[in-house]
Amino acid sequence: MHALFIDAALEAEVREIAVPEPAEDEVRIRVEYVGICGSDLHYYFHGANGAFVVREPLIPGHELAGRIDHDPTGQWAAGTPVTVHPARFGRPRPGLEGAPHLWPGGSYLGSASTWPHTQGAAAEYLVVGRGMIRVLPEGVTARRAALAEPLAVALHALGVAGPVAGARVLVTGSGPIGLMAVAAAVVAGAEVTATDVLPGPLARARVLGASHTVDVRTGELDAGAFDVVLECSGVPESISAALRAVRAAGVVVQVGMLPDAERPVNLAPFIAKEVRYLGSFRFADEIDAAIRLLAEHPVIEAAITHEYPLAEAAAAFAAARNSDASGKVLLVL
């Protein structure tokens, strides 16, 4: 089978490797679509995602959909359309019973955080644990289902924030995760404003239901105007902006990943307004709700803007890096 390997920064190659064989508690999938995530871009362009350095050839990809190829138990027939929960959870910890995504010792598809690395989905066939399989409902295509993982990230962030029906929600950063946050918040009944520094992402945010958009290069956000802010840009300056924009006793949820380094942030509004500033990391089981939303709201698929065959991975990474021109970019296998 063909698989894409990232060897180092700007070094990626499609190679022929053996088709993996599933054990009794595993299932083999014929992968059809793989979404390119921000972590994949970091691995390709920088050879590392934060502190996680590519030390051996890494198959990227954790946003995927395809069909069952082989189930040793016969529970699922070949051809059954599926997506995958990309996490293998680690060791339970007291006090974290309901947060398995925070347990230590887990792994995530397509990640250099483990050694050996956890190989990902940018390959024709993928073997995963049986519990990671999610069968797609009628009407949800594999193409749309490739959005289930990033939509689950957004749903988890909303869960951290609390109920938003009728609330004024600000989404800062309208890249792929920000777009999923816009869609999820709109479905939850919020009045959503989205920001970015480029016109392309703002246009896509409007398609997904944002009532208002603001180009922060030329426009300003009213101080204290929002009940909830979902900070999806991962830019330290946006944290200061989020703390100014949220109302007194409001909530800011940090969704976008930040560099593992000290950065200046203006905390005066955080203190004076008694803001709750909360982190949001991946998700627990929200992928199930994400699949239901994709079935009920097919417009979310509009976040997908580009598709490339695996052999054109370099072009796909370049397109995904151009956030003005692209939303979610998919590899097609």
DATATA-V547165 format. One record per residue. RES is the residue in one small letter. SS is DSSP state (hx for helix, st for strand, lp for the rest). Layout:
RES|SS + RES|SS
This chain:
m|lp + h|st + a|st + l|st + f|st + i|st + d|st + a|st + a|lp + l|lp + e|st + a|st + e|st + v|st + r|st + e|st + i|lp + a|lp + v|lp + p|lp + e|lp + p|lp + a|lp + e|lp + d|lp + e|st + v|st + r|st + i|st + r|st + v|st + e|st + y|st + v|st + g|st + i|lp + c|lp + g|hx + s|hx + d|hx + l|hx + h|hx + y|hx + y|hx + f|hx + h|hx + g|lp + a|st + n|st + g|lp + a|lp + f|st + v|st + v|lp + r|lp + e|lp + p|lp + l|st + i|lp + p|lp + g|lp + h|lp + e|st + l|st + a|st + g|st + r|st + i|st + d|st + h|st + d|st + p|lp + t|lp + g|lp + q|lp + w|lp + a|lp + a|lp + g|lp + t|lp + p|st + v|st + t|st + v|st + h|lp + p|lp + a|st + r|st + f|lp + g|lp + r|st + p|lp + r|lp + p|lp + g|lp + l|lp + e|lp + g|lp + a|lp + p|hx + h|hx + l|hx + w|lp + p|st + g|lp + g|lp + s|st + y|st + l|lp + g|lp + s|st + a|lp + s|lp + t|lp + w|lp + p|lp + h|lp + t|st + q|lp + g|lp + a|lp + a|lp + a|st + e|lp + y|st + l|st + v|st + v|st + g|st + r|hx + g|hx + m|hx + i|st + r|st + v|st + l|lp + p|lp + e|lp + g|lp + v|lp + t|lp + a|hx + r|hx + r|hx + a|hx + a|lp + l|lp + a|hx + e|hx + p|hx + l|hx + a|hx + v|hx + a|hx + l|hx + h|hx + a|hx + l|hx + g|hx + v|hx + a|hx + g|lp + p|lp + v|lp + a|lp + g|lp + a|lp + r|st + v|st + l|st + v|st + t|st + g|lp + s|lp + g|lp + p|hx + i|hx + g|hx + l|hx + m|hx + a|hx + v|hx + a|hx + a|hx + a|hx + v|hx + v|hx + a|lp + g|lp + a|lp + e|st + v|st + t|st + a|st + t|st + d|st + v|lp + l|lp + p|hx + g|hx + p|hx + l|hx + a|hx + r|hx + a|hx + r|hx + v|hx + l|lp + g|lp + a|lp + s|lp + h|st + t|st + v|st + d|st + v|lp + r|lp + t|lp + g|lp + e|lp + l|lp + d|lp + a|lp + g|lp + a|lp + f|st + d|st + v|st + v|st + l|st + e|st + c|lp + s|lp + g|lp + v|lp + p|hx + e|hx + s|hx + i|hx + s|hx + a|hx + a|hx + l|hx + r|hx + a|hx + v|st + r|st + a|st + a|st + g|st + v|st + v|st + v|st + q|st + v|lp + g|lp + m|lp + l|lp + p|lp + d|lp + a|lp + e|lp + r|lp + p|lp + v|lp + n|lp + l|lp + a|hx + p|hx + f|hx + i|hx + a|hx + k|lp + e|lp + v|lp + r|st + y|st + l|st + g|st + s|lp + f|lp + r|lp + f|lp + a|lp + d|lp + e|lp + i|hx + d|hx + a|hx + a|hx + i|hx + r|hx + l|hx + l|hx + a|hx + e|hx + h|lp + p|hx + v|hx + i|hx + e|hx + a|hx + a|hx + i|st + t|st + h|st + e|st + y|st + p|st + l|hx + a|hx + e|hx + a|hx + a|hx + a|hx + a|hx + f|hx + a|hx + a|hx + a|hx + r|hx + n|lp + s|lp + d|lp + a|lp + s|lp + g|lp + k|st + v|st + l|st + l|st + v|st + l|lp
